[in-house]
Amino acid sequence: VWQRIDARARSTWPGYLRAHSAVWSLVAVLALGAAGYAGSALARAHVQADREAIVVTYLVDLDPRVQAVLKP
């Protein structure tokens, strides 16, 4: 056990990254994909809310009572 601990103590960070580059690349791709999907979903929710607000404002402005300056 101590021989393995001593062998790993001599390893360096660049050596570790070279040995595990595929795993860390996969982790990075998954993290970026999840962040991209979450950002896209958030943007779609904002667009939907903005669209609804614009439609309501447009329809209120088309109300004939508002155009005739009458009290609703």
Rosetta constraint file for C-alpha pairs under 8 A:
AtomPair CA 1 CA 5 HARMONIC 6.39 0.50
AtomPair CA 2 CA 6 HARMONIC 6.08 0.50
AtomPair CA 3 CA 7 HARMONIC 6.11 0.50
AtomPair CA 4 CA 8 HARMONIC 6.18 0.50
AtomPair CA 5 CA 9 HARMONIC 6.13 0.50
AtomPair CA 6 CA 10 HARMONIC 6.62 0.50
AtomPair CA 7 CA 11 HARMONIC 6.93 0.50
AtomPair CA 11 CA 15 HARMONIC 6.43 0.50
AtomPair CA 11 CA 16 HARMONIC 7.09 0.50
AtomPair CA 12 CA 16 HARMONIC 6.23 0.50
AtomPair CA 13 CA 17 HARMONIC 6.11 0.50
AtomPair CA 14 CA 18 HARMONIC 6.11 0.50
AtomPair CA 15 CA 19 HARMONIC 6.22 0.50
AtomPair CA 16 CA 20 HARMONIC 6.16 0.50
AtomPair CA 17 CA 21 HARMONIC 5.38 0.50
AtomPair CA 17 CA 24 HARMONIC 8.00 0.50
AtomPair CA 20 CA 24 HARMONIC 6.36 0.50
AtomPair CA 21 CA 25 HARMONIC 5.91 0.50
AtomPair CA 22 CA 26 HARMONIC 6.22 0.50
AtomPair CA 23 CA 27 HARMONIC 6.28 0.50
AtomPair CA 24 CA 28 HARMONIC 6.10 0.50
AtomPair CA 25 CA 29 HARMONIC 6.17 0.50
AtomPair CA 26 CA 30 HARMONIC 6.13 0.50
AtomPair CA 27 CA 31 HARMONIC 6.11 0.50
AtomPair CA 28 CA 32 HARMONIC 6.11 0.50
AtomPair CA 29 CA 33 HARMONIC 6.01 0.50
AtomPair CA 30 CA 34 HARMONIC 6.09 0.50
AtomPair CA 31 CA 35 HARMONIC 6.13 0.50
AtomPair CA 32 CA 36 HARMONIC 6.01 0.50
AtomPair CA 33 CA 37 HARMONIC 6.13 0.50
AtomPair CA 34 CA 38 HARMONIC 6.10 0.50
AtomPair CA 35 CA 39 HARMONIC 6.04 0.50
AtomPair CA 36 CA 40 HARMONIC 6.07 0.50
AtomPair CA 37 CA 41 HARMONIC 6.16 0.50
AtomPair CA 38 CA 42 HARMONIC 6.17 0.50
AtomPair CA 39 CA 43 HARMONIC 6.12 0.50
AtomPair CA 40 CA 44 HARMONIC 6.18 0.50
AtomPair CA 41 CA 45 HARMONIC 6.28 0.50
AtomPair CA 42 CA 46 HARMONIC 6.32 0.50
AtomPair CA 43 CA 47 HARMONIC 6.15 0.50
AtomPair CA 44 CA 48 HARMONIC 6.16 0.50
AtomPair CA 45 CA 49 HARMONIC 6.27 0.50
AtomPair CA 46 CA 50 HARMONIC 6.09 0.50
AtomPair CA 47 CA 51 HARMONIC 5.96 0.50
AtomPair CA 48 CA 52 HARMONIC 6.23 0.50
AtomPair CA 49 CA 53 HARMONIC 6.31 0.50
AtomPair CA 50 CA 54 HARMONIC 6.17 0.50
AtomPair CA 51 CA 55 HARMONIC 6.19 0.50
AtomPair CA 52 CA 56 HARMONIC 6.18 0.50
AtomPair CA 53 CA 57 HARMONIC 6.16 0.50
AtomPair CA 54 CA 58 HARMONIC 6.04 0.50
AtomPair CA 55 CA 59 HARMONIC 6.09 0.50
AtomPair CA 56 CA 60 HARMONIC 6.09 0.50
AtomPair CA 57 CA 61 HARMONIC 6.16 0.50
AtomPair CA 58 CA 62 HARMONIC 6.35 0.50
AtomPair CA 59 CA 63 HARMONIC 6.46 0.50
AtomPair CA 60 CA 66 HARMONIC 7.61 0.50
AtomPair CA 61 CA 66 HARMONIC 6.74 0.50
AtomPair CA 61 CA 67 HARMONIC 7.23 0.50
AtomPair CA 62 CA 66 HARMONIC 7.48 0.50
AtomPair CA 62 CA 67 HARMONIC 7.05 0.50
AtomPair CA 63 CA 67 HARMONIC 6.40 0.50
AtomPair CA 64 CA 68 HARMONIC 5.97 0.50
AtomPair CA 65 CA 69 HARMONIC 6.10 0.50
AtomPair CA 65 CA 70 HARMONIC 5.11 0.50
AtomPair CA 65 CA 71 HARMONIC 6.85 0.50
AtomPair CA 65 CA 72 HARMONIC 6.21 0.50
AtomPair CA 66 CA 70 HARMONIC 6.01 0.50
AtomPair CA 66 CA 71 HARMONIC 7.45 0.50
AtomPair CA 66 CA 72 HARMONIC 7.44 0.50
